[in-house]
Amino acid sequence: MGDYGATPSVQSTYRAKPQMGIGYSAVPQAILTSTIRTLEGQASVVRGDRYRLRRHIMGGIGLPLDVSADSFTFTVRDGYSGAVLITKTSPVGIDMTLASSGIVDVLIDEADTVALKGNYVYDLQTVRTGKTLTLVAALFVVLLDVTAP
């Protein structure tokens, strides 16, 4: 699936539902690129860069939840009923390597954001034992490079 960088050292926490806590972080491909900033799930990326959006999924008592049998879908849209701009589904586009430890990584490639700029909406959903659960739904901001490559 390519090299998407090291595990992040700084993470923010987002609690979506009382029974399931979810941590959120993202790591850009290269060492000297911008990082995703989060505020209650909002994601900010720089157009044309590669990212790993990491979700930590925990059970009701705060321990990592084994989600290796679950399926995941990540979607970015141009508004809530707008066109789908990015979609990733497990296991293609969503790395499930650490799913038994409650960690899933959405892999954002350069091509996913190269034609975008501005504010969009996104969500990450899982299907667990036949039931759909939205883990996060928030703003997805695509920023322009200040220094052209």
Residue pairs with C-beta under 8 A, 6 or more apart in sequence:
1 95
1 107
2 50
2 107
2 109
3 29
4 27
4 29
4 50
4 51
4 52
4 95
4 105
4 107
5 27
5 28
5 29
5 30
5 31
5 50
5 52
6 27
7 27
7 54
8 25
8 26
8 27
8 35
8 54
10 25
11 23
11 24
11 25
11 54
11 56
12 23
12 24
12 25
12 38
13 21
13 22
13 23
13 24
14 22
14 23
14 24
14 38
14 40
14 41
14 136
15 21
15 22
16 22
16 41
16 134
16 135
16 136
17 133
18 60
19 59
19 60
20 57
20 58
20 59
20 60
20 65
20 133
20 135
21 56
21 57
21 58
21 62
22 55
22 56
22 57
22 58
22 135
22 136
23 54
23 55
23 56
23 58
24 38
24 41
24 43
24 53
24 54
24 55
24 56
24 136
25 36
25 38
25 53
25 54
26 35
26 36
26 38
26 43
26 45
26 51
26 52
26 53
26 54
27 35
27 51
27 52
27 54
28 34
28 35
28 36
28 46
28 49
28 50
28 51
29 49
29 50
29 51
30 49
30 50
33 46
33 49
34 45
34 46
34 49
34 143
36 43
36 44
36 45
36 51
36 53
37 43
37 44
38 44
40 138
41 136
41 137
41 138
41 139
42 138
42 139
42 140
42 141
43 53
43 122
43 138
43 139
43 140
43 141
44 141
44 142
44 143
45 51
45 108
45 113
45 140
45 141
45 142
45 143
46 113
46 142
46 143
46 144
46 145
47 113
47 114
47 116
47 117
47 142
47 143
47 144
47 145
48 110
48 113
48 114
48 145
48 149
49 110
49 113
50 107
50 108
50 109
50 110
51 107
51 108
52 95
52 105
52 106
52 107
52 108
53 74
53 105
53 106
53 108
54 103
54 104
54 105
54 106
55 103
55 104
55 105
55 106
55 124
55 135
55 136
56 64
56 102
56 103
57 64
57 65
57 67
57 102
57 103
57 104
57 126
57 135
58 64
58 65
58 102
59 65
64 101
64 102
64 103
65 102
66 99
66 100
66 101
66 102
67 99
67 100
67 102
67 104
67 126
67 128
68 96
68 99
68 100
69 128
70 90
70 99
70 126
70 127
70 128
71 89
71 90
71 126
71 127
72 89
72 90
72 94
72 96
72 104
72 106
72 124
72 125
72 126
73 87
73 88
73 89
73 90
73 124
73 125
73 126
74 86
74 87
74 88
74 89
74 93
74 94
74 106
74 122
74 123
74 124
75 84
75 86
75 87
75 88
75 122
75 123
75 125
76 84
76 85
76 86
76 87
76 120
76 121
76 122
76 140
77 83
77 84
77 85
77 120
77 121
77 122
78 85
78 120
79 120
79 121
80 121
85 116
85 120
86 108
86 112
86 113
86 122
87 93
88 94
88 106
88 107
88 108
90 96
90 104
93 106
93 107
94 104
94 105
94 106
94 107
95 104
95 105
95 106
95 107
96 104
97 105
98 104
98 105
106 124
113 142
116 142
117 142
117 143
117 144
118 141
118 142
119 139
119 140
119 141
120 139
120 140
120 141
120 142
121 137
121 138
121 139
121 140
122 136
122 137
122 138
122 139
122 140
123 134
123 135
123 136
123 137
123 138
124 134
124 135
124 136
125 132
125 133
125 134
125 135
126 132
126 133
126 135
127 133
